[in-house]
Amino acid sequence: MTAELPQTLPETGRLAENIAHFARALRRAGLPVGPGRVADAIRAVAAAGFAEREDFYWTLHAVFVSRPEQRRIFHQCFRLYWRDPQFLEQMMSFLLPSLKGVQDERRAEPAEKRAAQALLGEARPEPPPLPPGLEEEDPGIEIDASATQSAEERLRTLDFEQMSVEEIAEARRMLARLTLPVKPLLSRRMKAAVNGHRIDPRATIRAALRHGGEVTELRMQKPRPRWPNLVVLCDISGSMSQYSRMVLHFLHAVANQRGQGWARVHGFTFGTRLTNITRHLRTRDVDSALAAAGAQAQDWSGGTRIGASLATFNRDWSRRVLGQGAVVLLITDGLDRDDAGLLAKEIERLHLSCRRLIWLNPLLRWEGFAPKAAGIRAMLPHVDSFRAGHSVASLEALGRVISDSDEGGEKARLMRLLADNRL
């Protein structure tokens, strides 16, 4: 950070107003900044002074940052607002699309685009002008939208591949608010309970000893609930690239939710090889988490080897993460280049190792979809549920699928539809 400090601070005549505006930008970027912190920041700067730029940075940092994952957002907002004279032009460049080959592109760092959007607020950049000769005349068409569904409802059912850049950003915000609750499992361990249905002999005897050995009441107990693990295997091959990015946003939100019941959330990506991204999902900032996961998964948008990837998972990770009734989400289109026999063997082993295996396939959105591919026919008999995973609404319905107890009826439906060669 110290190497980026040669630039001057803004004029200090309205320093308190600038700090308040900077605090509002931090709040829009996701930091919990309220009026109390703004007042504390102004008093802290007045007490510490701002003769040294580095002291000014760390003074505001001490007031506004309370968690490690907030440091990156604060740093980007501070750099753009306080230390870069051309911060407005730079923020506009992050939000405007650019033509490859015409100008040099610099990929925005994690949280940099979010900081630019927070500082711009409601001001949106104008789109770049079209080249000469390509201007289009406004046809002046009027559309009556009185009977159409709302924008949010349309976005819930819209296919991820058909979304624009702004719609994808809004869909990611909707996915960040989704929850994936799960019902607890009953373990063999017991706990004391007044309304329990089993007698606790040890507690009963201990209570009797306090009354000279006379049993005056029976102490009861019931099974202690425990929470299963959630294991997600996400296909990141070329045909699944757009869907897998959105699912990973949803997975990051689930991994960082508290009180939803999951003991632990494990994430794996696979294309031509298996990659464990669990530790990256624990990062609270979604931009940093997915950037680190994408850097580690070198086979993004490549080929597909589902059978070999599942074999690696079963050999190296199955015993570690599938204990205690884990639920497995398999996100893939089932279009595999490997031997169908290997795929059938590994998917069967995976199914026997977990409590439930749920397959999300974006191809299921088509009405005329039929399990004709060899990979799909090899996998379908060994899954407990087969659902679509192409929109926000399909991921919302995932919670109902996980809590559904009619596993026998779902399995019978899958086998019947497989025999009919239609879904």
C-alpha positions as CSV (number, residue, x, y, z in Angstrom):
1,M,0.0,0.0,0.0
2,T,2.8,2.4,0.8
3,A,4.1,2.2,-2.8
4,E,0.8,3.8,-4.0
5,L,0.9,7.0,-1.8
6,P,2.5,9.7,-4.0
7,Q,-0.8,11.4,-4.9
8,T,-2.3,14.2,-2.9
9,L,-5.5,14.3,-0.8
10,P,-8.5,16.3,-1.9
11,E,-9.1,19.8,-0.7
12,T,-9.7,19.7,3.1
13,G,-12.1,22.6,3.2
14,R,-15.0,20.3,3.2
15,L,-13.3,17.3,4.7
16,A,-16.2,16.3,7.0
17,E,-18.6,16.2,4.1
18,N,-16.1,14.2,2.0
19,I,-15.8,11.7,4.9
20,A,-19.6,11.4,5.1
21,H,-19.8,10.8,1.3
22,F,-17.0,8.3,1.5
23,A,-19.0,6.5,4.3
24,R,-22.1,6.3,2.2
25,A,-20.1,4.7,-0.6
26,L,-18.8,2.1,1.8
27,R,-22.3,1.4,2.9
28,R,-23.5,0.9,-0.7
29,A,-20.5,-1.4,-1.2
30,G,-21.7,-3.6,1.6
31,L,-19.9,-2.4,4.8
32,P,-22.1,-1.8,7.9
33,V,-21.4,1.9,8.2
34,G,-23.9,4.0,10.1
35,P,-24.1,7.6,11.3
36,G,-22.3,6.7,14.5
37,R,-19.2,5.5,12.6
38,V,-19.2,8.6,10.5
39,A,-19.1,10.8,13.5
40,D,-16.4,8.6,15.0
41,A,-14.4,8.9,11.8
42,I,-14.6,12.7,11.8
43,R,-13.5,12.9,15.5
44,A,-10.7,10.4,14.9
45,V,-9.3,12.4,11.9
46,A,-9.5,15.6,14.0
47,A,-7.6,13.9,16.8
48,A,-5.0,12.1,14.7
49,G,-4.6,14.8,12.0
50,F,-3.9,14.1,8.3
51,A,-0.4,15.4,7.8
52,E,0.7,11.9,6.7
53,R,-1.4,10.2,4.1
54,E,-0.7,6.8,5.5
55,D,-2.0,7.9,8.9
56,F,-5.2,9.2,7.3
57,Y,-5.7,5.8,5.6
58,W,-5.3,3.8,8.8
59,T,-7.4,6.2,10.8
60,L,-10.4,5.7,8.6
61,H,-9.6,1.9,8.3
62,A,-9.7,1.6,12.1
63,V,-13.2,3.1,12.3
64,F,-14.9,1.6,9.2
65,V,-13.4,-1.9,9.0
66,S,-14.4,-4.5,11.6
67,R,-13.9,-7.7,9.7
68,P,-10.9,-9.1,7.6
69,E,-13.1,-9.6,4.5
70,Q,-14.0,-5.8,4.5
71,R,-10.4,-4.7,4.0
72,R,-10.3,-5.2,0.2
73,I,-13.5,-3.2,-0.3
74,F,-12.3,-0.4,1.9
75,H,-8.9,-0.3,0.1
76,Q,-10.5,0.0,-3.3
77,C,-13.0,2.7,-2.3
78,F,-10.3,4.7,-0.5
79,R,-8.0,4.5,-3.5
80,L,-10.6,5.6,-6.0
81,Y,-12.2,8.3,-3.8
82,W,-9.3,9.9,-1.9
83,R,-6.1,9.2,-3.8
84,D,-6.8,9.1,-7.5
85,P,-7.4,12.5,-9.2
86,Q,-9.0,10.6,-12.2
87,F,-11.2,8.3,-10.1
88,L,-14.4,9.2,-11.9
89,E,-13.0,8.3,-15.3
90,Q,-11.5,5.1,-13.9
91,M,-14.8,4.0,-12.4
92,M,-16.5,4.7,-15.7
93,S,-14.0,2.4,-17.4
94,F,-14.9,-0.4,-15.1
95,L,-18.6,-0.2,-15.9
96,L,-18.4,0.5,-19.6
97,P,-18.0,-2.3,-22.1
98,S,-14.9,-2.1,-24.2
99,L,-14.0,-3.3,-27.7
100,K,-11.2,-5.9,-27.6
101,G,-8.4,-5.1,-29.8
102,V,-9.2,-1.4,-29.9
103,Q,-8.0,-0.4,-26.5
104,D,-6.0,-2.0,-23.7
105,E,-8.1,-3.8,-21.1
106,R,-7.3,-4.2,-17.5
107,R,-9.3,-6.8,-15.6
108,A,-10.8,-5.3,-12.4
109,E,-9.4,-6.6,-9.2
110,P,-11.8,-8.3,-6.7
111,A,-14.1,-5.7,-5.1
112,E,-12.9,-3.0,-7.5
113,K,-16.0,-3.0,-9.7
114,R,-18.2,-3.0,-6.6
115,A,-16.4,0.0,-5.2
116,A,-16.8,1.8,-8.5
117,Q,-20.6,1.1,-8.5
118,A,-20.8,2.2,-4.9
119,L,-19.0,5.5,-5.6
120,L,-21.0,6.3,-8.7
121,G,-24.3,5.6,-6.9
122,E,-27.2,6.1,-9.3
123,A,-25.1,7.8,-12.0
124,R,-24.7,5.3,-14.8
125,P,-22.1,5.8,-17.6
126,E,-23.2,6.5,-21.1
127,P,-22.7,3.7,-23.5
128,P,-19.8,4.2,-26.1
129,P,-20.9,5.6,-29.4
130,L,-21.3,3.3,-32.4
131,P,-18.8,3.6,-35.2
132,P,-19.8,5.9,-38.1
133,G,-22.3,4.3,-40.4
134,L,-23.8,2.0,-37.8
135,E,-26.1,4.4,-36.1
136,E,-29.6,3.1,-35.8
137,E,-32.7,5.2,-36.1
138,D,-35.2,5.0,-33.3
139,P,-38.3,3.3,-34.8
140,G,-40.5,4.7,-32.1
141,I,-42.2,1.5,-31.2
142,E,-44.5,1.6,-28.2
143,I,-45.1,-1.5,-26.2
144,D,-48.1,-2.1,-23.9
145,A,-46.6,-3.8,-20.8
146,S,-49.7,-3.5,-18.6
147,A,-50.4,-7.3,-18.7
148,T,-46.8,-8.5,-18.5
149,Q,-45.2,-9.9,-15.4
150,S,-42.9,-7.8,-13.2
151,A,-39.2,-7.5,-13.9
152,E,-38.2,-9.5,-10.9
153,E,-40.7,-12.3,-11.6
154,R,-39.4,-12.5,-15.2
155,L,-35.8,-12.6,-14.0
156,R,-36.6,-15.5,-11.6
157,T,-37.6,-17.7,-14.5
158,L,-35.2,-16.4,-17.2
159,D,-32.5,-18.8,-18.4
160,F,-29.0,-17.8,-17.2
161,E,-27.7,-18.0,-20.7
162,Q,-30.3,-15.5,-22.0
163,M,-29.5,-12.8,-19.4
164,S,-27.8,-9.6,-20.2
165,V,-24.9,-8.2,-18.1
166,E,-27.2,-6.1,-15.9
167,E,-29.7,-9.0,-15.5
168,I,-26.8,-11.3,-14.4
169,A,-25.7,-8.8,-11.8
170,E,-29.3,-8.5,-10.5
171,A,-29.7,-12.4,-10.5
172,R,-26.5,-12.7,-8.5
173,R,-27.9,-10.3,-5.9
174,M,-31.1,-12.5,-5.8
175,L,-29.0,-15.6,-5.4
176,A,-27.1,-14.1,-2.5
177,R,-30.4,-13.8,-0.6
178,L,-31.5,-17.4,-1.1
179,T,-31.4,-19.9,1.6
180,L,-31.1,-23.7,1.5
181,P,-32.4,-25.0,4.8
182,V,-32.3,-28.7,5.7
183,K,-34.0,-30.8,8.3
184,P,-31.8,-32.2,11.1
185,L,-31.0,-35.9,11.4
186,L,-31.5,-37.9,14.6
187,S,-28.3,-39.3,15.9
188,R,-27.7,-42.2,18.3
189,R,-26.5,-39.7,20.9
190,M,-29.1,-38.7,23.5
191,K,-29.8,-35.5,25.4
192,A,-31.9,-34.7,28.4
193,A,-35.4,-33.7,27.6
194,V,-38.6,-33.2,29.7
195,N,-40.8,-34.5,26.9
196,G,-38.4,-37.3,25.9
197,H,-39.7,-40.8,25.2
198,R,-36.8,-42.8,26.7
199,I,-35.8,-43.1,30.3
200,D,-32.3,-41.8,31.2
201,P,-31.1,-44.3,33.8
202,R,-27.9,-42.5,34.8
203,A,-29.7,-39.2,35.4
204,T,-32.5,-40.9,37.2
205,I,-30.1,-42.7,39.6
206,R,-28.1,-39.5,40.2
207,A,-31.3,-37.7,41.1
208,A,-32.3,-40.5,43.4
209,L,-29.0,-40.3,45.3
210,R,-29.9,-36.8,46.3
211,H,-33.0,-38.2,48.1
212,G,-31.4,-41.1,49.9
213,G,-31.7,-43.5,47.0
214,E,-35.5,-43.1,46.6
215,V,-36.6,-42.7,43.0
216,T,-39.0,-39.8,43.1
217,E,-39.1,-39.0,39.4
218,L,-37.9,-40.5,36.1
219,R,-35.5,-38.4,34.0
220,M,-36.2,-38.6,30.3
221,Q,-34.0,-38.2,27.2
222,K,-34.4,-38.0,23.4
223,P,-32.1,-38.3,20.4
224,R,-29.7,-35.4,19.8
225,P,-30.2,-33.8,16.4
226,R,-27.2,-33.4,14.1
227,W,-26.8,-31.6,10.8
228,P,-25.5,-33.2,7.6
229,N,-22.8,-32.0,5.3
230,L,-23.6,-30.4,1.9
231,V,-21.2,-31.5,-0.9
232,V,-21.5,-29.8,-4.3
233,L,-19.8,-31.2,-7.5
234,C,-20.0,-28.5,-10.1
235,D,-19.2,-29.0,-13.8
236,I,-17.2,-26.0,-15.2
237,S,-16.7,-27.3,-18.8
238,G,-17.4,-25.2,-21.8
239,S,-21.1,-26.2,-22.1
240,M,-21.7,-25.4,-18.4
241,S,-19.6,-22.3,-18.0
242,Q,-22.4,-19.7,-17.5
243,Y,-24.5,-21.9,-15.4
244,S,-21.6,-23.0,-13.1
245,R,-20.7,-19.3,-12.4
246,M,-24.2,-18.6,-11.2
247,V,-24.4,-21.8,-9.2
248,L,-21.1,-21.0,-7.5
249,H,-22.5,-17.6,-6.5
250,F,-25.4,-19.4,-4.9
251,L,-23.1,-21.9,-3.3
252,H,-21.0,-19.1,-1.8
253,A,-24.1,-17.6,-0.2
254,V,-25.1,-21.0,1.3
255,A,-21.6,-21.6,2.6
256,N,-21.5,-18.2,4.4
257,Q,-25.0,-18.4,5.9
258,R,-25.4,-19.0,9.6
259,G,-28.2,-21.0,11.2
260,Q,-29.3,-22.8,8.1
261,G,-28.5,-26.2,9.5
262,W,-25.6,-27.5,7.3
263,A,-22.7,-28.8,9.4
264,R,-20.2,-27.9,6.6
265,V,-20.4,-27.0,2.9
266,H,-17.8,-28.6,0.6
267,G,-17.3,-27.4,-3.0
268,F,-15.6,-29.2,-5.9
269,T,-15.3,-28.2,-9.5
270,F,-14.5,-30.5,-12.4
271,G,-14.0,-30.4,-16.1
272,T,-11.1,-32.5,-17.1
273,R,-9.9,-32.8,-13.5
274,L,-11.3,-32.4,-9.9
275,T,-10.5,-29.2,-7.9
276,N,-11.4,-28.6,-4.3
277,I,-12.5,-25.0,-3.8
278,T,-13.9,-25.4,-0.2
279,R,-11.5,-23.1,1.5
280,H,-12.1,-20.3,-1.1
281,L,-15.9,-20.5,-0.4
282,R,-15.2,-19.6,3.2
283,T,-14.0,-16.1,2.1
284,R,-16.8,-13.7,3.0
285,D,-16.3,-11.5,-0.1
286,V,-17.9,-13.2,-3.1
287,D,-15.6,-11.5,-5.6
288,S,-12.4,-12.6,-3.9
289,A,-13.8,-16.1,-3.3
290,L,-14.7,-16.7,-7.0
291,A,-11.6,-15.1,-8.3
292,A,-9.4,-17.4,-6.1
293,A,-11.5,-20.5,-7.1
294,G,-11.2,-19.6,-10.8
295,A,-7.5,-19.2,-10.5
296,Q,-7.1,-22.6,-8.9
297,A,-9.4,-24.4,-11.4
298,Q,-7.2,-24.4,-14.5
299,D,-9.7,-26.4,-16.6
300,W,-12.4,-23.8,-16.7
301,S,-14.4,-23.8,-20.0
302,G,-12.5,-26.9,-21.2
303,G,-13.6,-30.5,-21.9
304,T,-15.6,-32.8,-19.7
305,R,-14.5,-36.0,-18.0
306,I,-17.2,-36.8,-15.5
307,G,-16.3,-40.4,-14.9
308,A,-12.6,-39.7,-14.2
309,S,-13.5,-36.7,-12.0
310,L,-15.9,-38.8,-9.9
311,A,-13.3,-41.5,-9.6
312,T,-10.9,-39.0,-8.2
313,F,-13.5,-37.8,-5.8
314,N,-14.5,-41.3,-4.6
315,R,-10.8,-42.2,-4.1
316,D,-9.5,-39.1,-2.4
317,W,-12.4,-37.3,-0.8
318,S,-15.4,-39.6,-0.3
319,R,-14.4,-40.8,3.1
320,R,-13.5,-37.3,4.3
321,V,-16.6,-35.4,3.4
322,L,-19.5,-37.8,2.9
323,G,-19.8,-39.0,6.5
324,Q,-22.8,-38.5,8.7
325,G,-25.5,-38.5,6.0
326,A,-24.1,-35.9,3.6
327,V,-26.3,-34.6,0.8
328,V,-24.6,-34.3,-2.6
329,L,-25.5,-31.8,-5.4
330,L,-24.2,-32.8,-8.8
331,I,-24.4,-29.9,-11.3
332,T,-23.7,-31.1,-14.8
333,D,-25.4,-31.6,-18.2
334,G,-24.2,-35.2,-18.3
335,L,-22.4,-34.9,-21.7
336,D,-19.3,-37.0,-21.0
337,R,-16.5,-38.0,-23.3
338,D,-15.3,-40.9,-21.0
339,D,-16.4,-44.5,-21.1
340,A,-20.1,-44.8,-20.0
341,G,-19.2,-48.0,-18.0
342,L,-16.7,-46.0,-15.9
343,L,-19.2,-43.3,-15.3
344,A,-21.9,-45.7,-14.3
345,K,-19.6,-47.5,-11.8
346,E,-18.4,-44.2,-10.2
347,I,-21.8,-42.6,-9.9
348,E,-23.2,-45.8,-8.3
349,R,-20.4,-45.7,-5.7
350,L,-21.1,-42.0,-5.1
351,H,-24.8,-42.8,-4.6
352,L,-24.0,-45.5,-2.1
353,S,-21.7,-43.3,-0.1
354,C,-24.1,-40.4,0.6
355,R,-27.6,-40.1,2.0
356,R,-29.1,-38.3,-1.0
357,L,-27.8,-37.5,-4.5
358,I,-29.5,-34.7,-6.3
359,W,-28.7,-34.0,-9.9
360,L,-29.2,-30.5,-11.3
361,N,-29.2,-30.5,-15.1
362,P,-29.8,-27.2,-17.1
363,L,-30.8,-29.3,-20.2
364,L,-33.9,-30.3,-18.4
365,R,-35.4,-26.8,-19.2
366,W,-36.2,-28.0,-22.7
367,E,-39.7,-29.6,-23.1
368,G,-38.5,-32.1,-25.6
369,F,-35.5,-33.3,-23.6
370,A,-35.0,-37.0,-23.5
371,P,-32.2,-39.1,-21.8
372,K,-30.6,-40.3,-25.1
373,A,-27.0,-39.4,-24.3
374,A,-25.0,-42.4,-23.0
375,G,-23.7,-40.4,-20.0
376,I,-27.2,-39.3,-19.0
377,R,-28.6,-42.8,-19.2
378,A,-25.6,-44.2,-17.2
379,M,-26.1,-41.6,-14.4
380,L,-29.9,-41.4,-14.1
381,P,-30.6,-44.8,-12.4
382,H,-28.3,-43.8,-9.5
383,V,-29.7,-40.4,-8.5
384,D,-32.4,-39.7,-6.0
385,S,-33.7,-36.6,-7.7
386,F,-33.3,-35.1,-11.1
387,R,-34.1,-31.4,-11.4
388,A,-33.4,-28.4,-13.6
389,G,-30.8,-25.8,-12.6
390,H,-31.0,-23.0,-15.2
391,S,-32.7,-20.1,-13.4
392,V,-33.2,-18.4,-10.0
393,A,-36.5,-20.1,-9.6
394,S,-35.0,-23.6,-10.1
395,L,-32.5,-22.9,-7.4
396,E,-35.2,-21.6,-5.1
397,A,-37.0,-24.9,-5.6
398,L,-33.9,-26.8,-4.5
399,G,-34.7,-26.3,-0.9
400,R,-38.1,-28.0,-1.3
401,V,-36.4,-30.9,-3.1
402,I,-33.9,-31.4,-0.2
403,S,-36.5,-31.4,2.5
404,D,-38.9,-33.7,0.5
405,S,-39.3,-37.1,2.2
406,D,-40.9,-38.9,-0.8
407,E,-37.7,-40.4,-2.0
408,G,-39.4,-43.7,-3.1
409,G,-41.9,-41.9,-5.3
410,E,-39.2,-39.8,-6.9
411,K,-37.0,-42.8,-7.6
412,A,-40.0,-44.7,-9.2
413,R,-40.7,-41.7,-11.4
414,L,-37.1,-41.5,-12.6
415,M,-37.0,-45.2,-13.5
416,R,-40.3,-45.0,-15.3
417,L,-39.3,-42.0,-17.3
418,L,-36.0,-43.6,-18.1
419,A,-37.7,-46.7,-19.4
420,D,-40.0,-44.5,-21.6
421,N,-36.9,-42.6,-22.9
422,R,-38.5,-39.3,-22.1
423,L,-38.6,-36.7,-19.3
